[in-house]
Amino acid sequence: MYILRENEAEIFESFEGSFISALLGPRRVGKTTLVEHYIRTHPERKWVQLNMDERKQRLRIANGELILMIEESSLQKVGDHEMLWVVVDEAQKCPELFDQVKILYDRFKEKRKIKFILTGSAHLNLHQLAAETLAGRVDLLKLREFNLREITRLLNKEVSIEYKSAFHLIFNSNNSDLLEELHSSTRPFQKILSNALDQQLVWGGLPEVIEAESEKGRLKYLGNYLQTYLEKDIREIPSISDLTLYENLMKVMAEQTGSVRDDQKVINTLNCSRITVQKYQGYLTATWQFVEIEPYIGNTLKRLVKSPKGYLRNNGLVSYFTGINNLAILNQTGLIGHRFENWFLNELNSYMDSLSEYHKINFWRTHSGQEVDFVVQIGQKIVPFEVTYSTQTLPKKIRNLVAFLKDEPKATYAVYLYRGPLKFDKENRIIFLPAWMI
């Protein structure tokens, strides 16, 4: 059963457009499933499907045979008769592909005789390709691991949850009445949404992990996922000379997820050079496994922490590397906080992927100990978020939000995300938002 994706309307709009569409995201998040769903909804069209995981196809394209491969598959000459729709999976694995795509796109764009849809499990510029070759010709689209609403649909296929995310109201209206209405309309789903959230804190948002029937099955899948990633994506990068070191770096990043970066600690742990760490971190980022968020500077005169915070994106891999895959243990040890941040960061990015205006995610931390987990800018709007797995409001976190609002006049209100009830502190300008409403 196909699961509705949150940003599929924007993705399908690009597919219908005249530009080349490049759908990017980590392995196994559903890129191929989404494209195949789109193909099934348009059986009247002439489709050509290529896969750069296949060595024979890469070799033919390296010999300049892309147009011949398309014509052989479609049984028609490019430019004649009907429009051809060409899907290329794992496009980043064939550097020679992009010049040929560019040539065909430029030759037939006026007559709209060919449409390219490329997918990739790494940023296309991993090989310094798309930045130069397809500049001005490509829509870069993102598909991430499943967010809370998508996981809830996956786990409860008989339930229809089509409401807007609370993010939409927070960033577009800040209207307490509308948030109350959303809370009331989604309250019947509170239990299943909360259960899905707890699943994601331990196992992340890869659909096949969540659907596995046992803990053993989930760990086995994650182990296979890691090995496939290392063998198929990383081994093919010539400058990665030590796969064991690369895997160990992933383990260190898992253990430090949600922490301010400490390069020297990583270097000492791995016993390698700073240049190697920086290079390998760059590939972790390029292949969608790792993300850093920079500190928010704003107009404050206080001394601020300047190093970024890093997150191994998938909580399932964090569980796999750390060996902690029990919610109760995470809660008892206090490690649940970083898992909760990681989950929320994915939710934020999932929402922001469909935005056209400028957007950015930062964090705020002073040397005196004041901190805010996330500071989100969309257009001219700035909203600070404190996120905690607690069911209670914690005075220190409230003081941190108040301090940020005082220092940053562009921020007119703040959000405290937790597992308690929806309420509003009008004096301090804070929305207390249940996490399941996101």
C-alpha positions as CSV (number, residue, x, y, z in Angstrom):
1,M,0.0,0.0,0.0
2,Y,1.4,3.4,-1.0
3,I,1.7,5.9,1.9
4,L,1.0,9.5,1.1
5,R,4.1,11.6,1.5
6,E,3.8,15.1,3.0
7,N,5.6,17.0,0.2
8,E,4.5,14.8,-2.7
9,A,2.3,17.6,-4.2
10,E,5.4,19.8,-4.6
11,I,7.4,16.9,-6.0
12,F,4.7,16.0,-8.5
13,E,4.4,19.6,-9.5
14,S,8.1,19.6,-10.4
15,F,7.6,16.3,-12.3
16,E,5.0,18.1,-14.5
17,G,7.3,21.1,-15.0
18,S,9.7,21.6,-17.9
19,F,12.9,21.5,-15.8
20,I,14.9,18.4,-15.0
21,S,13.7,17.0,-11.7
22,A,16.3,15.6,-9.2
23,L,14.8,13.8,-6.2
24,L,17.5,13.4,-3.5
25,G,17.5,11.7,-0.2
26,P,19.2,8.9,1.8
27,R,18.8,5.2,0.9
28,R,15.5,3.5,1.5
29,V,13.3,6.5,2.3
30,G,10.9,5.8,-0.6
31,K,12.3,7.7,-3.6
32,T,11.8,4.8,-6.0
33,T,8.4,3.9,-4.4
34,L,7.2,7.5,-4.9
35,V,8.4,7.7,-8.5
36,E,6.8,4.3,-9.3
37,H,3.6,5.5,-7.8
38,Y,3.7,8.5,-10.1
39,I,4.4,6.3,-13.1
40,R,1.4,4.1,-12.2
41,T,-0.9,7.1,-12.1
42,H,0.2,8.0,-15.7
43,P,0.2,4.7,-17.6
44,E,-0.6,6.6,-20.8
45,R,2.8,8.1,-21.0
46,K,5.9,6.6,-22.6
47,W,8.3,5.8,-19.7
48,V,12.0,4.8,-19.8
49,Q,13.6,3.6,-16.6
50,L,17.4,3.4,-16.1
51,N,19.4,2.5,-13.0
52,M,23.0,3.6,-12.5
53,D,23.5,0.8,-9.9
54,E,23.9,-1.4,-12.9
55,R,27.4,-1.4,-14.2
56,K,26.5,-2.3,-17.8
57,Q,24.3,0.8,-18.0
58,R,27.0,3.0,-16.5
59,L,29.6,1.7,-19.1
60,R,27.3,2.4,-22.0
61,I,26.6,5.9,-20.8
62,A,30.4,6.4,-20.3
63,N,30.6,5.6,-24.0
64,G,28.1,8.3,-24.8
65,E,25.2,6.0,-25.5
66,L,22.4,7.6,-23.3
67,I,20.3,8.7,-26.3
68,L,20.7,5.2,-27.9
69,M,19.6,3.5,-24.6
70,I,16.5,5.7,-24.4
71,E,15.6,5.0,-28.0
72,E,16.1,1.3,-27.6
73,S,13.9,1.2,-24.5
74,S,11.1,3.4,-26.0
75,L,11.3,2.0,-29.5
76,Q,11.2,5.5,-30.9
77,K,13.6,8.2,-31.9
78,V,14.0,11.0,-29.3
79,G,12.1,14.1,-30.6
80,D,9.7,12.1,-32.8
81,H,6.1,11.4,-31.9
82,E,5.2,11.5,-28.2
83,M,7.1,12.9,-25.3
84,L,9.5,10.6,-23.5
85,W,9.6,10.4,-19.7
86,V,13.1,9.2,-18.5
87,V,13.7,8.1,-14.9
88,V,17.3,7.5,-13.9
89,D,17.9,6.0,-10.4
90,E,21.1,6.6,-8.4
91,A,22.1,9.2,-11.0
92,Q,25.1,10.4,-8.9
93,K,26.9,7.1,-9.6
94,C,27.5,8.0,-13.2
95,P,29.4,11.3,-13.6
96,E,29.3,11.0,-17.4
97,L,25.5,11.0,-17.3
98,F,25.0,14.7,-16.6
99,D,26.6,16.2,-19.7
100,Q,24.5,13.9,-21.9
101,V,21.3,14.8,-19.9
102,K,22.2,18.5,-20.4
103,I,22.6,18.1,-24.2
104,L,19.3,16.3,-24.6
105,Y,17.5,18.7,-22.4
106,D,18.8,21.8,-24.3
107,R,18.1,20.2,-27.6
108,F,14.4,19.3,-27.0
109,K,13.3,21.7,-24.2
110,E,11.4,24.1,-26.6
111,K,9.4,21.2,-28.0
112,R,9.1,19.5,-24.7
113,K,9.9,16.1,-26.2
114,I,11.8,14.7,-23.2
115,K,11.5,14.9,-19.4
116,F,14.2,13.7,-17.0
117,I,13.5,12.6,-13.5
118,L,16.7,11.8,-11.6
119,T,17.0,10.2,-8.2
120,G,20.0,10.0,-6.0
121,S,21.0,8.8,-2.5
122,A,23.6,11.6,-2.3
123,H,23.7,15.3,-3.1
124,L,24.3,15.4,-6.9
125,N,27.4,17.7,-6.3
126,L,29.1,14.8,-4.5
127,H,31.1,14.4,-7.7
128,Q,31.0,18.2,-8.4
129,L,28.4,17.5,-11.1
130,A,25.2,19.3,-10.9
131,A,26.5,22.6,-9.7
132,E,28.1,23.3,-13.0
133,T,26.6,20.9,-15.5
134,L,22.8,21.3,-14.8
135,A,22.9,24.9,-13.4
136,G,19.6,26.7,-14.3
137,R,18.1,23.5,-15.6
138,V,17.2,21.4,-12.5
139,D,14.7,21.4,-9.7
140,L,16.4,20.0,-6.6
141,L,13.8,18.1,-4.5
142,K,14.2,16.3,-1.2
143,L,12.6,13.2,0.2
144,R,13.5,12.3,3.8
145,E,12.8,9.4,6.2
146,F,9.2,9.3,7.2
147,N,7.9,12.0,9.5
148,L,5.4,11.5,12.4
149,R,2.3,11.7,10.3
150,E,3.7,9.4,7.6
151,I,4.8,6.8,10.2
152,T,1.4,7.0,11.8
153,R,-0.2,6.3,8.4
154,L,2.2,3.4,7.9
155,L,1.4,1.9,11.3
156,N,-2.4,2.5,11.0
157,K,-3.2,2.1,7.4
158,E,-7.0,2.1,8.1
159,V,-6.7,5.6,9.6
160,S,-6.9,8.8,7.5
161,I,-4.9,11.6,8.9
162,E,-4.8,14.5,6.5
163,Y,-4.6,17.5,8.8
164,K,-2.0,20.3,8.4
165,S,1.0,20.3,10.6
166,A,1.0,22.6,13.6
167,F,4.1,24.1,12.0
168,H,1.8,25.7,9.4
169,L,-0.1,27.6,12.1
170,I,3.0,28.5,14.2
171,F,4.8,30.1,11.3
172,N,1.8,31.6,9.5
173,S,-0.6,32.9,12.1
174,N,0.3,32.3,15.8
175,N,-3.4,32.2,16.4
176,S,-4.2,30.5,19.7
177,D,-7.8,29.8,18.6
178,L,-6.6,28.0,15.4
179,L,-4.2,26.0,17.5
180,E,-7.1,25.1,19.8
181,E,-9.2,24.0,16.9
182,L,-6.3,21.9,15.5
183,H,-5.8,20.3,18.9
184,S,-9.5,19.5,19.1
185,S,-9.7,18.0,15.6
186,T,-6.6,15.8,16.1
187,R,-7.3,14.7,19.7
188,P,-8.8,11.4,18.5
189,F,-5.4,10.5,17.0
190,Q,-3.4,11.5,20.1
191,K,-2.6,8.0,21.2
192,I,-1.5,6.6,17.9
193,L,0.5,9.7,17.1
194,S,2.2,9.5,20.5
195,N,3.0,5.8,20.0
196,A,4.4,6.5,16.5
197,L,6.6,9.3,18.0
198,D,8.0,6.9,20.6
199,Q,8.8,4.4,17.8
200,Q,10.7,7.1,15.9
201,L,12.8,8.1,19.0
202,V,14.2,4.6,19.1
203,W,14.0,3.3,15.5
204,G,14.0,6.5,13.3
205,G,11.8,6.8,10.2
206,L,12.9,4.2,7.7
207,P,9.6,2.5,6.8
208,E,11.0,-1.0,6.6
209,V,12.6,-0.7,10.0
210,I,9.3,0.4,11.6
211,E,7.3,-2.4,9.8
212,A,9.7,-5.1,11.0
213,E,7.9,-7.4,13.5
214,S,10.6,-7.7,16.1
215,E,13.6,-5.9,17.7
216,K,15.9,-8.5,16.2
217,G,14.4,-7.9,12.7
218,R,14.9,-4.1,13.1
219,L,18.5,-4.4,14.2
220,K,19.2,-6.9,11.4
221,Y,17.7,-4.5,8.8
222,L,19.8,-1.6,10.2
223,G,22.9,-3.7,10.0
224,N,22.2,-4.6,6.4
225,Y,21.3,-1.0,5.6
226,L,24.7,0.2,7.0
227,Q,26.7,-2.4,5.1
228,T,24.8,-1.6,1.8
229,Y,25.5,2.1,2.4
230,L,29.2,1.5,3.0
231,E,29.7,-1.0,0.2
232,K,27.5,0.7,-2.5
233,D,27.8,4.4,-1.7
234,I,31.1,4.9,0.1
235,R,33.4,2.3,-1.3
236,E,33.0,3.8,-4.8
237,I,34.4,7.2,-3.6
238,P,38.1,7.1,-4.5
239,S,39.2,9.4,-1.7
240,I,37.7,7.2,1.0
241,S,40.6,4.9,1.7
242,D,39.6,3.4,5.1
243,L,36.0,2.0,5.4
244,T,36.6,0.9,9.0
245,L,37.6,4.4,10.0
246,Y,34.6,5.8,8.2
247,E,32.3,3.4,10.0
248,N,34.0,4.3,13.3
249,L,33.4,8.0,12.6
250,M,29.7,7.2,12.1
251,K,29.7,5.5,15.5
252,V,31.3,8.6,17.2
253,M,28.8,10.8,15.5
254,A,26.0,8.6,16.8
255,E,27.3,8.9,20.3
256,Q,27.7,12.7,20.0
257,T,24.3,13.3,18.3
258,G,22.9,16.6,19.6
259,S,26.2,17.8,21.1
260,V,28.3,20.7,20.2
261,R,31.1,19.6,17.9
262,D,34.4,18.8,19.5
263,D,36.9,18.1,16.7
264,Q,39.8,17.3,19.0
265,K,37.8,14.7,20.9
266,V,36.9,13.0,17.6
267,I,40.5,13.1,16.4
268,N,41.8,11.6,19.6
269,T,39.2,8.9,19.6
270,L,39.8,7.8,16.0
271,N,43.6,8.5,16.1
272,C,43.5,10.2,12.7
273,S,44.2,13.6,11.2
274,R,41.9,16.6,11.3
275,I,41.9,16.7,7.5
276,T,40.6,13.1,7.4
277,V,37.9,13.8,9.9
278,Q,36.7,16.9,8.0
279,K,36.8,15.0,4.7
280,Y,34.8,12.0,6.0
281,Q,32.3,14.3,7.8
282,G,31.8,16.0,4.4
283,Y,30.9,12.7,2.8
284,L,28.6,11.8,5.7
285,T,26.8,15.1,5.1
286,A,26.7,14.7,1.3
287,T,25.1,11.2,1.6
288,W,22.4,12.5,3.9
289,Q,23.6,10.6,7.0
290,F,24.7,13.5,9.0
291,V,23.8,17.2,9.5
292,E,25.2,20.1,11.4
293,I,23.3,23.2,12.6
294,E,25.2,26.4,13.2
295,P,24.8,28.7,16.2
296,Y,22.5,31.6,15.9
297,I,24.3,35.0,16.2
298,G,21.6,37.7,15.8
299,N,22.2,41.0,17.5
300,T,23.2,39.8,20.9
301,L,26.2,41.2,22.7
302,K,26.6,38.1,24.8
303,R,29.5,35.6,24.3
304,L,28.1,32.8,22.2
305,V,29.2,29.2,21.5
306,K,30.5,29.3,17.9
307,S,30.9,25.5,17.2
308,P,28.0,23.7,15.4
309,K,25.9,20.9,16.8
310,G,25.9,17.6,14.9
311,Y,23.3,14.9,14.4
312,L,23.5,11.5,12.8
313,R,20.1,11.9,11.1
314,N,18.5,8.5,11.7
315,N,17.6,7.6,15.3
316,G,17.6,3.9,14.3
317,L,21.2,4.1,13.3
318,V,22.0,5.9,16.5
319,S,20.3,3.0,18.4
320,Y,22.3,0.5,16.3
321,F,25.7,2.1,16.9
322,T,25.2,2.9,20.6
323,G,23.4,-0.3,21.5
324,I,20.6,1.5,23.3
325,N,17.3,0.7,21.7
326,N,15.0,0.8,24.7
327,L,12.8,3.9,25.4
328,A,12.8,3.3,29.2
329,I,16.6,3.2,29.3
330,L,16.9,6.3,27.2
331,N,14.6,8.1,29.5
332,Q,16.4,6.9,32.7
333,T,19.8,7.8,31.4
334,G,18.8,11.2,30.1
335,L,19.8,10.3,26.5
336,I,16.2,10.7,25.4
337,G,16.7,14.5,25.0
338,H,19.1,14.2,22.1
339,R,16.9,11.6,20.4
340,F,14.0,13.9,20.8
341,E,16.0,16.8,19.3
342,N,17.0,14.5,16.3
343,W,13.3,13.6,15.7
344,F,12.2,17.2,15.9
345,L,15.0,18.3,13.5
346,N,13.7,15.8,10.9
347,E,10.1,17.1,11.4
348,L,11.3,20.7,10.9
349,N,13.2,19.8,7.7
350,S,10.3,17.8,6.4
351,Y,8.0,20.8,6.8
352,M,10.5,23.2,5.4
353,D,11.3,21.2,2.3
354,S,8.1,22.4,0.6
355,L,8.8,26.1,1.4
356,S,9.9,28.5,-1.4
357,E,11.0,31.4,0.9
358,Y,14.3,31.6,2.7
359,H,14.6,29.3,5.7
360,K,17.2,28.3,8.1
361,I,17.7,26.3,11.4
362,N,20.1,27.3,14.1
363,F,20.6,26.8,17.8
364,W,21.4,29.4,20.5
365,R,23.9,28.9,23.3
366,T,25.8,31.4,25.5
367,H,29.0,30.7,27.5
368,S,27.0,31.5,30.6
369,G,24.8,28.5,30.1
370,Q,21.7,29.9,28.4
371,E,20.5,27.9,25.4
372,V,17.6,27.3,23.1
373,D,17.5,24.0,21.1
374,F,16.4,25.4,17.8
375,V,16.0,28.9,16.3
376,V,14.0,28.8,13.1
377,Q,13.9,31.5,10.5
378,I,11.3,31.5,7.7
379,G,11.3,34.6,5.6
380,Q,11.3,37.5,8.2
381,K,9.8,35.4,11.0
382,I,12.1,34.0,13.7
383,V,10.7,31.4,16.2
384,P,12.8,29.8,19.0
385,F,11.9,26.2,20.1
386,E,12.7,24.4,23.3
387,V,12.0,20.7,23.0
388,T,11.9,18.2,25.8
389,Y,10.5,14.7,26.2
390,S,9.1,15.7,29.7
391,T,5.4,16.0,30.4
392,Q,6.2,18.9,32.7
393,T,7.3,22.5,32.0
394,L,10.8,23.0,33.2
395,P,11.5,26.5,34.7
396,K,15.1,26.7,33.3
397,K,13.9,26.0,29.7
398,I,11.2,28.7,30.1
399,R,13.8,31.2,31.3
400,N,16.0,30.4,28.3
401,L,13.1,31.1,25.9
402,V,12.3,34.4,27.7
403,A,16.0,35.4,27.6
404,F,16.1,34.7,23.8
405,L,12.9,36.7,23.2
406,K,14.5,39.6,25.2
407,D,17.7,39.5,23.1
408,E,16.1,39.1,19.7
409,P,13.3,41.6,19.0
410,K,12.5,40.0,15.7
411,A,11.2,37.0,17.6
412,T,7.7,37.8,18.9
413,Y,6.9,34.5,20.5
414,A,8.4,31.1,21.4
415,V,7.4,27.5,21.4
416,Y,7.9,24.9,24.2
417,L,7.5,21.5,22.6
418,Y,6.8,18.7,25.2
419,R,4.5,15.8,26.0
420,G,2.1,17.9,28.2
421,P,-1.1,19.7,27.3
422,L,-1.6,22.6,24.9
423,K,-1.5,25.9,26.8
424,F,-0.5,29.5,26.3
425,D,1.6,31.9,28.5
426,K,0.6,35.2,27.0
427,E,2.8,37.2,29.5
428,N,6.0,35.5,28.4
429,R,4.8,34.9,24.8
430,I,5.2,31.1,24.9
431,I,3.1,28.4,23.2
432,F,3.3,25.1,25.1
433,L,2.7,22.6,22.3
434,P,2.1,18.8,22.6
435,A,4.7,17.0,20.5
436,W,2.1,14.8,18.9
437,M,0.5,17.8,17.3
438,I,3.5,18.4,15.1
